[in-house]
């Protein structure tokens, strides 16, 4: 399923509602749904906060791929893109760099995770989670 929403905070709920419907239909446990909703919210919030320059309109594209035992979610934008955040601080203290906390949360809640620049501009974040735990 593919959903495209404006890159504004008030539209993130639409992505969460679609995710809830898919997870309920698959029989995923509430704990898994809660983790996925948090990860999706963090991914979409990063787009809203960072992808588009001040005043520039943009979209968030969310792609859900449901399999019997897992779900894959991709969140993409057409913004300026960003270098992948360092997840350990510059001082080696293990603290995420500013802006990297959301990515660290998504990574912790996922079985698979990747983030990359899109060839046509913007960023694509992809995460996979088992529906069975």
Secondary structure, DSSP 4 states (H G I P E B T S, - for coil): -EEEEESSGGGHHHHHHHHHHHHHHHT--HHHHHHHHHHHHHHHHHIIIIIS-TT---EEEEEEEE-SSEEEEEEEE-S---PPPPSS-TTSSSPPPTT-HHHHHHHHH-SEEEEEE-TTSSEEEEEEEES--
